[in-house]
Amino acid sequence: MKKNMGNVDRAIRVLLAVVFGVLYFTRTVTGTLGLVLVILGAVFLLTSLVSFCPLYALVGLNTCPTKTA
């Protein structure tokens, strides 16, 4: 897997995952929407840890900065 996520994108995803987790575990959001947010947060956290987003690969998006020689 080639990295396709930049640092800003990864930080935003981690922040959103934390917010989703807090909303769920403080019972602010419950039910189906709560479960969807937890799953989405887990996906955001996983993709930010590996710096690869399969959806970005499908649409050809790359937020990773290019290296200059």
N, CA, C and O atoms as CSV, one atom per row, in Angstrom:
chain,resi,resn,atom,element,x,y,z
A,1,MET,N,N,0.834,-1.179,0.000
A,1,MET,CA,C,0.000,0.000,0.000
A,1,MET,C,C,0.877,1.239,0.000
A,1,MET,O,O,1.764,1.385,0.841
A,2,LYS,N,N,0.631,2.102,-0.920
A,2,LYS,CA,C,1.355,3.353,-0.988
A,2,LYS,C,C,0.568,4.405,-0.212
A,2,LYS,O,O,-0.651,4.500,-0.357
A,3,LYS,N,N,1.250,5.184,0.601
A,3,LYS,CA,C,0.583,6.204,1.400
A,3,LYS,C,C,-0.103,7.221,0.498
A,3,LYS,O,O,0.470,7.676,-0.492
A,4,ASN,N,N,-1.341,7.574,0.855
A,4,ASN,CA,C,-2.054,8.581,0.081
A,4,ASN,C,C,-2.738,9.621,0.972
A,4,ASN,O,O,-3.635,10.337,0.527
A,5,MET,N,N,-2.299,9.698,2.248
A,5,MET,CA,C,-2.875,10.668,3.176
A,5,MET,C,C,-1.774,11.523,3.788
A,5,MET,O,O,-0.758,11.010,4.257
A,6,GLY,N,N,-1.990,12.829,3.778
A,6,GLY,CA,C,-1.045,13.757,4.392
A,6,GLY,C,C,-1.284,13.887,5.887
A,6,GLY,O,O,-2.249,13.343,6.423
A,7,ASN,N,N,-0.394,14.613,6.554
A,7,ASN,CA,C,-0.470,14.765,8.001
A,7,ASN,C,C,-1.720,15.514,8.458
A,7,ASN,O,O,-2.315,15.157,9.475
A,8,VAL,N,N,-2.119,16.534,7.728
A,8,VAL,CA,C,-3.312,17.300,8.102
A,8,VAL,C,C,-4.548,16.413,7.997
A,8,VAL,O,O,-5.400,16.430,8.886
A,9,ASP,N,N,-4.652,15.651,6.931
A,9,ASP,CA,C,-5.767,14.738,6.735
A,9,ASP,C,C,-5.819,13.697,7.856
A,9,ASP,O,O,-6.891,13.386,8.376
A,10,ARG,N,N,-4.656,13.164,8.220
A,10,ARG,CA,C,-4.596,12.171,9.294
A,10,ARG,C,C,-5.013,12.779,10.626
A,10,ARG,O,O,-5.735,12.141,11.392
A,11,ALA,N,N,-4.574,13.997,10.917
A,11,ALA,CA,C,-4.927,14.657,12.177
A,11,ALA,C,C,-6.427,14.924,12.259
A,11,ALA,O,O,-7.034,14.746,13.315
A,12,ILE,N,N,-7.015,15.345,11.163
A,12,ILE,CA,C,-8.462,15.595,11.136
A,12,ILE,C,C,-9.222,14.302,11.391
A,12,ILE,O,O,-10.210,14.299,12.125
A,13,ARG,N,N,-8.776,13.215,10.797
A,13,ARG,CA,C,-9.451,11.929,10.991
A,13,ARG,C,C,-9.346,11.445,12.436
A,13,ARG,O,O,-10.316,10.923,12.985
A,14,VAL,N,N,-8.182,11.614,13.052
A,14,VAL,CA,C,-8.020,11.209,14.452
A,14,VAL,C,C,-8.915,12.060,15.340
A,14,VAL,O,O,-9.560,11.544,16.253
A,15,LEU,N,N,-8.956,13.354,15.078
A,15,LEU,CA,C,-9.804,14.255,15.859
A,15,LEU,C,C,-11.275,13.863,15.733
A,15,LEU,O,O,-11.995,13.824,16.731
A,16,LEU,N,N,-11.720,13.577,14.526
A,16,LEU,CA,C,-13.109,13.155,14.321
A,16,LEU,C,C,-13.393,11.828,15.019
A,16,LEU,O,O,-14.469,11.646,15.589
A,17,ALA,N,N,-12.448,10.910,14.979
A,17,ALA,CA,C,-12.635,9.622,15.645
A,17,ALA,C,C,-12.791,9.817,17.153
A,17,ALA,O,O,-13.624,9.166,17.784
A,18,VAL,N,N,-11.994,10.707,17.723
A,18,VAL,CA,C,-12.098,10.992,19.156
A,18,VAL,C,C,-13.447,11.634,19.474
A,18,VAL,O,O,-14.095,11.258,20.451
A,19,VAL,N,N,-13.867,12.582,18.672
A,19,VAL,CA,C,-15.164,13.239,18.890
A,19,VAL,C,C,-16.302,12.225,18.788
A,19,VAL,O,O,-17.211,12.235,19.617
A,20,PHE,N,N,-16.263,11.363,17.792
A,20,PHE,CA,C,-17.307,10.344,17.642
A,20,PHE,C,C,-17.325,9.410,18.851
A,20,PHE,O,O,-18.393,9.054,19.350
A,21,GLY,N,N,-16.145,9.016,19.316
A,21,GLY,CA,C,-16.067,8.144,20.483
A,21,GLY,C,C,-16.626,8.806,21.730
A,21,GLY,O,O,-17.363,8.177,22.490
A,22,VAL,N,N,-16.283,10.063,21.946
A,22,VAL,CA,C,-16.788,10.794,23.111
A,22,VAL,C,C,-18.306,10.939,23.032
A,22,VAL,O,O,-19.000,10.753,24.032
A,23,LEU,N,N,-18.817,11.268,21.863
A,23,LEU,CA,C,-20.276,11.401,21.708
A,23,LEU,C,C,-20.993,10.089,22.023
A,23,LEU,O,O,-22.064,10.090,22.628
A,24,TYR,N,N,-20.399,8.982,21.611
A,24,TYR,CA,C,-21.040,7.685,21.839
A,24,TYR,C,C,-20.924,7.263,23.297
A,24,TYR,O,O,-21.913,6.856,23.907
A,25,PHE,N,N,-19.727,7.356,23.857
A,25,PHE,CA,C,-19.516,6.828,25.203
A,25,PHE,C,C,-20.067,7.723,26.311
A,25,PHE,O,O,-20.215,7.274,27.447
A,26,THR,N,N,-20.372,8.979,25.997
A,26,THR,CA,C,-21.070,9.828,26.957
A,26,THR,C,C,-22.583,9.758,26.748
A,26,THR,O,O,-23.349,10.474,27.393
A,27,ARG,N,N,-22.986,8.895,25.846
A,27,ARG,CA,C,-24.396,8.660,25.517
A,27,ARG,C,C,-25.121,9.905,25.013
A,27,ARG,O,O,-26.327,10.056,25.206
A,28,THR,N,N,-24.373,10.786,24.369
A,28,THR,CA,C,-24.987,11.940,23.713
A,28,THR,C,C,-25.689,11.480,22.443
A,28,THR,O,O,-26.774,11.958,22.111
A,29,VAL,N,N,-25.056,10.542,21.736
A,29,VAL,CA,C,-25.639,9.952,20.531
A,29,VAL,C,C,-25.772,8.459,20.794
A,29,VAL,O,O,-24.794,7.791,21.129
A,30,THR,N,N,-26.975,7.944,20.643
A,30,THR,CA,C,-27.216,6.526,20.917
A,30,THR,C,C,-27.913,5.870,19.729
A,30,THR,O,O,-28.190,6.514,18.718
A,31,GLY,N,N,-28.183,4.605,19.871
A,31,GLY,CA,C,-28.928,3.864,18.850
A,31,GLY,C,C,-28.106,3.606,17.607
A,31,GLY,O,O,-26.882,3.479,17.654
A,32,THR,N,N,-28.807,3.534,16.502
A,32,THR,CA,C,-28.171,3.218,15.223
A,32,THR,C,C,-27.166,4.285,14.822
A,32,THR,O,O,-26.074,3.966,14.354
A,33,LEU,N,N,-27.526,5.543,15.002
A,33,LEU,CA,C,-26.604,6.624,14.653
A,33,LEU,C,C,-25.333,6.539,15.488
A,33,LEU,O,O,-24.241,6.778,14.974
A,34,GLY,N,N,-25.458,6.208,16.741
A,34,GLY,CA,C,-24.286,6.054,17.603
A,34,GLY,C,C,-23.366,4.952,17.126
A,34,GLY,O,O,-22.148,5.125,17.089
A,35,LEU,N,N,-23.946,3.815,16.757
A,35,LEU,CA,C,-23.130,2.704,16.247
A,35,LEU,C,C,-22.452,3.061,14.927
A,35,LEU,O,O,-21.299,2.696,14.694
A,36,VAL,N,N,-23.165,3.767,14.078
A,36,VAL,CA,C,-22.575,4.193,12.804
A,36,VAL,C,C,-21.397,5.127,13.064
A,36,VAL,O,O,-20.363,5.017,12.407
A,37,LEU,N,N,-21.546,6.042,14.015
A,37,LEU,CA,C,-20.452,6.955,14.338
A,37,LEU,C,C,-19.249,6.225,14.915
A,37,LEU,O,O,-18.110,6.563,14.591
A,38,VAL,N,N,-19.479,5.231,15.762
A,38,VAL,CA,C,-18.369,4.464,16.332
A,38,VAL,C,C,-17.639,3.691,15.239
A,38,VAL,O,O,-16.409,3.669,15.214
A,39,ILE,N,N,-18.371,3.072,14.354
A,39,ILE,CA,C,-17.748,2.330,13.251
A,39,ILE,C,C,-16.980,3.272,12.339
A,39,ILE,O,O,-15.857,2.968,11.936
A,40,LEU,N,N,-17.572,4.405,12.011
A,40,LEU,CA,C,-16.903,5.393,11.166
A,40,LEU,C,C,-15.646,5.929,11.860
A,40,LEU,O,O,-14.617,6.133,11.215
A,41,GLY,N,N,-15.731,6.154,13.158
A,41,GLY,CA,C,-14.575,6.607,13.912
A,41,GLY,C,C,-13.459,5.574,13.907
A,41,GLY,O,O,-12.284,5.924,13.797
A,42,ALA,N,N,-13.826,4.298,14.025
A,42,ALA,CA,C,-12.827,3.226,13.988
A,42,ALA,C,C,-12.153,3.166,12.619
A,42,ALA,O,O,-10.941,2.969,12.530
A,43,VAL,N,N,-12.927,3.333,11.568
A,43,VAL,CA,C,-12.359,3.339,10.218
A,43,VAL,C,C,-11.431,4.534,10.044
A,43,VAL,O,O,-10.339,4.393,9.493
A,44,PHE,N,N,-11.854,5.715,10.509
A,44,PHE,CA,C,-11.005,6.905,10.435
A,44,PHE,C,C,-9.696,6.689,11.178
A,44,PHE,O,O,-8.626,7.040,10.680
A,45,LEU,N,N,-9.783,6.112,12.368
A,45,LEU,CA,C,-8.587,5.881,13.173
A,45,LEU,C,C,-7.653,4.880,12.492
A,45,LEU,O,O,-6.443,5.101,12.441
A,46,LEU,N,N,-8.199,3.795,11.976
A,46,LEU,CA,C,-7.392,2.789,11.302
A,46,LEU,C,C,-6.712,3.347,10.053
A,46,LEU,O,O,-5.518,3.131,9.843
A,47,THR,N,N,-7.473,4.063,9.227
A,47,THR,CA,C,-6.892,4.601,7.999
A,47,THR,C,C,-5.847,5.672,8.294
A,47,THR,O,O,-4.878,5.812,7.548
A,48,SER,N,N,-6.034,6.427,9.372
A,48,SER,CA,C,-5.029,7.437,9.698
A,48,SER,C,C,-3.755,6.788,10.243
A,48,SER,O,O,-2.661,7.313,10.034
A,49,LEU,N,N,-3.878,5.671,10.926
A,49,LEU,CA,C,-2.696,4.981,11.451
A,49,LEU,C,C,-1.842,4.383,10.333
A,49,LEU,O,O,-0.614,4.368,10.430
A,50,VAL,N,N,-2.482,3.893,9.281
A,50,VAL,CA,C,-1.727,3.291,8.178
A,50,VAL,C,C,-1.471,4.276,7.032
A,50,VAL,O,O,-0.800,3.931,6.059
A,51,SER,N,N,-2.000,5.492,7.143
A,51,SER,CA,C,-1.820,6.551,6.129
A,51,SER,C,C,-2.313,6.136,4.749
A,51,SER,O,O,-1.775,6.575,3.732
A,52,PHE,N,N,-3.315,5.309,4.717
A,52,PHE,CA,C,-3.868,4.859,3.438
A,52,PHE,C,C,-5.383,4.814,3.522
A,52,PHE,O,O,-5.948,4.223,4.443
A,53,CYS,N,N,-6.032,5.440,2.558
A,53,CYS,CA,C,-7.484,5.423,2.485
A,53,CYS,C,C,-7.903,4.735,1.182
A,53,CYS,O,O,-7.600,5.237,0.100
A,54,PRO,N,N,-8.596,3.594,1.270
A,54,PRO,CA,C,-9.011,2.892,0.052
A,54,PRO,C,C,-9.934,3.729,-0.841
A,54,PRO,O,O,-9.882,3.619,-2.066
A,55,LEU,N,N,-10.768,4.555,-0.232
A,55,LEU,CA,C,-11.661,5.409,-1.020
A,55,LEU,C,C,-10.853,6.421,-1.837
A,55,LEU,O,O,-11.179,6.694,-2.992
A,56,TYR,N,N,-9.802,6.973,-1.233
A,56,TYR,CA,C,-8.935,7.889,-1.973
A,56,TYR,C,C,-8.303,7.178,-3.165
A,56,TYR,O,O,-8.185,7.754,-4.247
A,57,ALA,N,N,-7.896,5.927,-2.963
A,57,ALA,CA,C,-7.274,5.166,-4.050
A,57,ALA,C,C,-8.263,4.935,-5.194
A,57,ALA,O,O,-7.890,4.981,-6.366
A,58,LEU,N,N,-9.524,4.686,-4.842
A,58,LEU,CA,C,-10.536,4.448,-5.874
A,58,LEU,C,C,-10.777,5.677,-6.738
A,58,LEU,O,O,-10.932,5.566,-7.954
A,59,VAL,N,N,-10.810,6.860,-6.105
A,59,VAL,CA,C,-11.106,8.077,-6.864
A,59,VAL,C,C,-9.851,8.799,-7.328
A,59,VAL,O,O,-9.945,9.825,-8.002
A,60,GLY,N,N,-8.668,8.276,-6.977
A,60,GLY,CA,C,-7.415,8.865,-7.433
A,60,GLY,C,C,-6.987,10.089,-6.653
A,60,GLY,O,O,-6.241,10.915,-7.179
A,61,LEU,N,N,-7.433,10.235,-5.423
A,61,LEU,CA,C,-7.086,11.394,-4.594
A,61,LEU,C,C,-5.847,11.059,-3.769
A,61,LEU,O,O,-5.678,9.933,-3.300
A,62,ASN,N,N,-4.985,12.062,-3.604
A,62,ASN,CA,C,-3.767,11.881,-2.823
A,62,ASN,C,C,-3.480,13.188,-2.097
A,62,ASN,O,O,-3.222,14.208,-2.735
A,63,THR,N,N,-3.521,13.166,-0.759
A,63,THR,CA,C,-3.234,14.361,0.025
A,63,THR,C,C,-1.833,14.329,0.620
A,63,THR,O,O,-1.446,15.227,1.368
A,64,CYS,N,N,-1.082,13.295,0.283
A,64,CYS,CA,C,0.291,13.162,0.769
A,64,CYS,C,C,1.179,14.100,-0.043
A,64,CYS,O,O,1.122,14.099,-1.273
A,65,PRO,N,N,2.011,14.912,0.647
A,65,PRO,CA,C,2.869,15.853,-0.098
A,65,PRO,C,C,3.910,15.105,-0.920
A,65,PRO,O,O,4.373,14.032,-0.534
A,66,THR,N,N,4.270,15.689,-2.057
A,66,THR,CA,C,5.276,15.070,-2.918
A,66,THR,C,C,6.659,15.384,-2.376
A,66,THR,O,O,6.911,16.470,-1.854
A,67,LYS,N,N,7.547,14.411,-2.511
A,67,LYS,CA,C,8.927,14.587,-2.047
A,67,LYS,C,C,9.737,15.253,-3.148
A,67,LYS,O,O,9.645,14.883,-4.318
A,68,THR,N,N,10.534,16.245,-2.752
A,68,THR,CA,C,11.412,16.895,-3.718
A,68,THR,C,C,12.829,16.380,-3.528
A,68,THR,O,O,13.274,16.150,-2.404
A,69,ALA,N,N,13.528,16.204,-4.638
A,69,ALA,CA,C,14.891,15.669,-4.561
A,69,ALA,C,C,15.920,16.753,-4.467
A,69,ALA,O,O,17.115,16.466,-4.396
